[in-house]
């Protein structure tokens, strides 16, 4: 069991009176720290629902050891942090690293992870008090991560889907403080749709090549010809029956792969009660008004996020309609700039979703492995950047040569 508090294992400026406390529950992080978060997946209500439903916690292999940074007696920052005994629900794949550790007789788990659990969405990861600079506190938090890793015999720390504020703060910190822990940066590619002030879906189609415009219309017509229709429900209008059907679909997505769902029905219904303004549910019905499929969407001021598709029977092209085209229409109607339909999937390219880079940062306690991983990420980056450029050339827009 961790002590209630400890000081990082490196000298700090005594005049700053900095100390770190480790807490296990999301509720132990000051509520006001979450207020500046812009994505729904970094809202306090989202994390509390994860914790209350058991999705995160000791029994799920997401054991909270969140760092609270104090200046004197005042909390000034928090770094959500998990001790993990597996790599499920992360979407940044490091299986090869674990295998390399095993070949050398070393344990890769437990390891420390900072991420929005089960959610491959870029966002801020450090929670700050008002008027506190991330550049100012980041080195101390990273030293705290190292100290915690040493106490728990954790192999490493992984910060996943980090936004530009973290990357810029880290770069500034390394320039101003040579003792800032060295991290290895890893990049990958996702696909997002950008709303370029389209008036409607037809206006979006007008900027595509004739071939892709025709193929999208064929897919949508195919769904309509099978008698399917889609209905949107805003968060406050989602009933218990709607949640039950959605969860049946969500479970089925996992069951057909022989897997167990990460999330319970209680997680979703709690979100419906505590952050309905961030939710929209789509249900697809057949000609007899029987529900067939569903997907849950999250939203903030700029972005629509598609999540948790599922169906109780197969309908040709229905996945594309529910998960892509309906989302594009909704984003246009709601004047949202971005639509993030979920991770992976090159098939998104030909439907107008553009490649963007994602970023993660990694620290490994074993110096030889840290050097090897740093070298690997440098070499991997060359291939990822080449793929990124190649993907941009496959976009279906008329102005892409």
C-alpha positions in Angstrom: 0.0 0.0 0.0 1.3 3.4 -0.9 2.0 6.0 1.8 -0.4 8.9 1.9 2.2 11.2 0.6 5.8 11.4 -0.4 8.3 13.9 -1.8 9.8 13.2 -5.3 13.2 11.5 -5.1 15.0 14.5 -6.6 15.9 17.8 -4.9 13.3 20.5 -5.3 13.5 24.2 -4.6 12.7 24.4 -0.9 11.3 27.8 -1.3 8.6 26.4 -3.6 7.4 24.0 -0.9 6.4 21.4 -3.5 5.2 18.0 -2.4 3.2 15.2 -4.0 0.4 13.1 -2.6 -0.9 9.9 -4.1 -4.7 9.3 -4.1 -6.6 6.3 -5.4 -10.1 7.8 -6.1 -11.1 10.3 -8.8 -13.2 12.0 -6.1 -10.0 12.8 -4.2 -8.9 15.2 -7.0 -10.3 18.7 -6.4 -13.4 19.1 -8.5 -12.4 22.5 -9.7 -9.4 21.1 -11.5 -11.7 19.5 -14.1 -13.6 22.6 -15.0 -11.1 23.7 -17.7 -11.2 20.4 -19.6 -12.7 20.7 -23.1 -13.3 17.1 -24.1 -16.2 15.0 -22.6 -13.7 12.3 -21.8 -11.8 14.5 -19.4 -14.9 15.7 -17.6 -15.1 14.7 -14.0 -18.5 13.0 -14.5 -17.0 10.7 -17.1 -14.3 9.5 -14.8 -16.6 9.2 -11.8 -18.9 7.0 -13.9 -15.9 4.8 -14.9 -15.0 4.5 -11.2 -18.5 3.9 -9.9 -19.2 1.2 -12.4 -16.0 -0.6 -11.8 -14.5 0.0 -15.2 -11.5 1.5 -13.4 -10.2 0.3 -10.1 -8.1 -2.4 -8.6 -10.4 -5.2 -9.8 -10.2 -4.1 -13.5 -6.5 -3.7 -13.7 -6.7 0.1 -13.7 -5.6 0.8 -10.1 -5.7 4.6 -9.5 -2.5 6.2 -8.1 -3.2 9.7 -9.1 -0.6 12.4 -8.3 -1.6 15.6 -6.5 0.9 18.3 -6.5 0.9 20.8 -3.6 2.6 24.1 -3.1 2.6 24.3 0.6 -0.9 23.3 1.6 -2.6 24.3 -1.7 -3.2 21.7 -4.4 -2.0 23.2 -7.7 -2.0 20.3 -10.2 -3.0 16.7 -10.7 -1.8 13.9 -13.0 -4.4 11.1 -13.4 -2.3 7.9 -13.2 -3.0 4.2 -13.2 -1.0 1.2 -12.2 -1.8 -1.4 -14.9 -1.3 -5.1 -15.1 -2.4 -5.4 -18.8 -2.5 -3.1 -21.9 -6.2 -3.4 -22.7 -8.2 -0.3 -23.4 -5.2 1.9 -24.3 -5.0 1.9 -28.2 -1.3 2.6 -28.2 0.2 -0.9 -28.8 3.4 -1.9 -27.0 3.2 -5.7 -27.1 6.6 -5.9 -28.7 8.1 -4.0 -25.8 6.6 -6.4 -23.3 7.9 -9.3 -25.4 11.4 -7.8 -25.4 11.3 -7.5 -21.6 10.2 -11.1 -21.3 13.0 -12.3 -23.5 15.5 -10.6 -21.1 13.9 -12.1 -18.0 12.3 -8.8 -16.9 8.7 -7.9 -15.9 7.0 -5.3 -18.1 4.0 -5.2 -15.8 3.1 -3.4 -13.6 3.5 -0.2 -15.5 2.1 3.3 -15.1 -0.3 4.9 -17.6 -1.9 8.3 -18.0 -4.8 8.3 -20.4 -8.5 8.7 -20.8 -9.4 5.1 -20.1 -10.8 3.1 -23.1 -10.8 6.3 -25.2 -8.4 6.9 -28.1 -9.0 10.7 -28.1 -6.4 13.4 -27.9 -6.8 15.8 -25.0 -5.1 17.4 -22.0 -4.0 15.0 -19.3 -2.7 17.3 -16.6 -5.3 19.0 -14.4 -4.4 22.5 -13.2 -5.5 25.0 -10.7 -6.4 28.4 -12.0 -3.4 30.5 -13.1 -1.0 27.5 -12.8 1.3 26.9 -15.8 1.8 23.4 -17.1 5.4 24.2 -18.0 6.0 25.2 -14.4 4.7 22.0 -12.8 5.4 19.3 -15.5 9.0 18.5 -14.5 8.0 18.0 -10.8 5.1 15.7 -11.9 7.4 13.7 -14.0 9.8 13.3 -11.2 6.9 12.2 -9.1 6.1 9.6 -11.7 9.6 8.2 -11.5 9.5 8.1 -7.7 6.2 6.2 -7.8 7.5 3.8 -10.4 10.5 3.1 -8.1 8.3 2.5 -5.1 5.9 0.1 -7.0 8.6 -1.6 -9.1 6.8 -0.4 -12.2 8.7 -0.7 -15.5 7.6 2.4 -17.2 5.2 5.3 -17.7 3.1 5.9 -20.8 1.2 9.2 -21.5 -1.3 8.5 -24.3 -3.0 10.7 -26.8 -1.4 13.8 -25.5 -2.4 17.2 -26.8 -0.2 20.0 -28.0 -0.2 21.7 -24.6 1.6 18.8 -23.1 4.1 18.5 -26.0 4.9 22.2 -25.9 5.2 22.3 -22.1 7.5 19.3 -22.2 9.7 20.9 -24.8 9.9 24.2 -22.9 10.6 22.3 -19.6 13.5 20.4 -21.2 15.0 23.6 -22.4 14.7 25.4 -19.1 15.5 22.5 -16.8 18.2 19.9 -17.7 16.9 17.6 -15.0 13.5 17.1 -16.6 13.1 13.4 -17.2 13.8 12.4 -20.8 10.8 10.9 -22.6 10.4 9.2 -26.0 7.7 10.5 -28.3 5.7 8.1 -30.4 3.3 9.2 -33.2 0.5 7.4 -35.0 -2.3 8.3 -37.4 -6.0 8.7 -36.9 -8.7 9.9 -39.3 -11.0 13.0 -38.6 -13.6 14.7 -40.7 -13.4 18.5 -40.9 -16.5 20.6 -41.4 -15.4 23.3 -43.9 -18.5 25.4 -43.4 -20.7 23.0 -45.3 -24.4 24.0 -45.5 -25.6 20.4 -45.7 -24.5 16.9 -46.6 -25.0 17.6 -50.3 -22.5 20.5 -50.1 -20.0 18.1 -48.6 -20.5 15.7 -51.4 -20.0 18.5 -54.0 -16.3 18.9 -53.0 -15.6 15.2 -53.6 -14.5 13.5 -56.8 -17.3 12.1 -58.9 -16.3 8.6 -58.2 -16.4 8.9 -54.4 -19.5 11.1 -54.5 -21.3 8.3 -56.4 -20.0 5.5 -54.1 -21.3 7.3 -51.0 -24.7 7.9 -52.6 -24.8 4.2 -53.5 -24.1 3.2 -50.0 -26.7 5.5 -48.5 -29.3 4.4 -51.1 -28.6 0.8 -50.3 -29.4 1.3 -46.6 -32.6 3.2 -47.5 -33.7 0.5 -50.0 -33.5 -2.0 -47.1 -36.1 0.0 -45.3 -33.7 1.4 -42.7 -34.1 4.8 -41.0 -32.0 6.5 -38.4 -33.3 8.5 -35.4 -31.3 10.7 -33.1 -31.9 11.2 -29.4 -30.2 14.0 -27.4 -28.9 13.0 -24.0 -31.9 14.1 -21.9 -34.3 12.2 -24.2 -32.6 8.8 -24.0 -34.9 6.5 -22.1 -34.0 3.4 -20.0 -35.3 1.3 -22.9 -33.1 3.1 -25.3 -30.1 2.5 -23.0 -31.0 -1.2 -22.7 -31.2 -1.6 -26.5 -27.9 0.3 -27.0 -26.2 -1.9 -24.5 -27.4 -5.0 -26.2 -25.8 -3.8 -29.4 -22.6 -2.7 -27.6 -22.3 -6.1 -26.0 -22.9 -7.9 -29.3 -19.9 -6.1 -30.9 -17.7 -7.8 -28.3 -19.4 -11.1 -28.2 -19.0 -11.8 -31.9 -15.3 -11.5 -31.3 -15.3 -13.7 -28.3 -14.5 -10.8 -26.0 -16.0 -9.3 -22.8 -17.2 -5.7 -22.9 -15.1 -3.2 -21.0 -18.0 -1.1 -19.8 -21.2 -1.9 -17.9 -24.7 -0.6 -18.6 -24.5 1.3 -15.3 -21.6 3.4 -16.7 -23.7 4.6 -19.6 -26.9 5.3 -17.7 -24.8 7.3 -15.1 -23.5 9.4 -18.0 -27.0 9.9 -19.2 -27.9 11.3 -15.7 -24.7 13.3 -15.0 -23.6 14.7 -18.4 -26.6 14.4 -20.8 -25.5 17.6 -22.6 -22.5 15.7 -24.0 -24.4 12.8 -25.4 -26.4 11.8 -28.4 -27.6 8.4 -29.3 -28.6 7.1 -32.8 -30.9 4.2 -33.3 -31.4 2.5 -36.7 -34.8 0.9 -37.3 -36.1 -1.3 -40.0 -39.3 -0.8 -42.1 -41.4 -2.2 -39.2 -39.8 0.2 -36.7 -37.8 -2.6 -35.0 -34.5 -1.3 -33.6 -31.6 -2.9 -35.4 -28.4 -1.0 -34.5 -27.2 1.9 -32.5 -24.1 4.1 -31.7 -23.4 6.5 -28.9 -21.9 9.9 -29.8 -20.2 12.4 -27.5 -19.8 16.1 -28.3 -18.2 19.3 -27.0 -18.1 22.8 -28.4 -16.0 21.8 -31.4 -16.1 18.1 -32.0 -18.4 15.1 -32.4 -17.0 11.8 -31.2 -18.5 8.5 -32.5 -18.3 5.6 -30.1 -19.7 2.1 -29.3 -21.3 0.9 -32.5 -23.3 -2.3 -32.4 -26.1 -4.2 -34.2 -28.3 -7.1 -33.5 -28.3 -8.2 -37.1 -26.2 -7.4 -40.2 -27.6 -4.9 -42.7 -25.4 -4.1 -45.8 -23.7 -0.7 -45.4 -25.6 0.2 -42.2 -22.3 0.6 -40.3 -21.2 3.3 -42.7 -24.5 5.1 -42.5 -24.7 5.1 -38.7 -21.1 5.7 -37.9 -20.0 8.0 -40.6 -22.7 9.6 -42.8 -25.1 10.3 -40.0 -22.3 11.8 -37.9 -21.2 14.0 -40.7 -24.8 15.3 -41.1 -25.1 15.8 -37.4 -21.9 17.8 -37.2 -23.0 20.0 -40.1 -26.4 20.7 -38.4 -24.8 21.4 -35.1 -22.0 23.6 -36.6 -19.3 21.4 -35.1 -15.9 21.7 -36.8 -14.6 18.2 -36.3 -16.0 14.6 -36.3 -13.9 11.9 -34.7 -15.4 8.5 -35.7 -13.0 6.4 -33.6 -9.6 4.9 -34.0 -8.0 3.1 -37.0 -9.7 2.3 -40.3 -8.2 3.3 -43.6 -11.6 2.9 -45.1 -12.4 6.3 -43.6 -10.1 8.0 -46.0 -12.2 7.5 -49.1 -15.2 8.8 -47.2 -13.5 12.2 -46.5 -11.9 11.6 -43.1 -8.4 13.2 -43.1 -5.3 11.8 -41.4 -4.1 13.5 -38.3 -1.1 12.6 -36.1 -1.5 11.5 -32.5 1.2 11.6 -29.9 2.2 9.6 -26.9 5.2 10.0 -24.5 7.0 7.1 -22.8 9.6 6.7 -20.1 11.2 3.3 -19.1 13.0 2.9 -15.9 15.6 0.5 -17.3 18.2 2.7 -19.1 19.1 0.1 -21.8 15.4 -0.3 -22.7 14.8 3.4 -22.6 17.7 3.9 -25.1 16.3 1.1 -27.3 12.8 2.4 -27.3 14.0 6.0 -28.0 15.8 4.6 -31.0 12.8 2.6 -32.1 10.4 5.6 -31.9 12.8 7.7 -34.0 12.9 5.0 -36.7 9.2 4.3 -36.4 8.4 8.0 -36.9 9.9 7.9 -40.4 7.5 5.2 -41.5 4.5 6.8 -39.8 5.2 10.2 -41.4 5.6 8.6 -44.8 2.2 6.8 -44.3 0.6 10.1 -43.2 1.7 11.8 -46.4 0.6 8.8 -48.5 -2.8 8.8 -46.8 -3.3 12.5 -47.5 -2.8 11.7 -51.2 -5.7 9.2 -51.1 -8.3 11.7 -50.0 -11.3 12.0 -52.2 -11.5 15.8 -52.4 -11.3 17.4 -55.8 -8.4 19.6 -55.0 -6.2 16.6 -54.0 -3.8 15.9 -56.9 
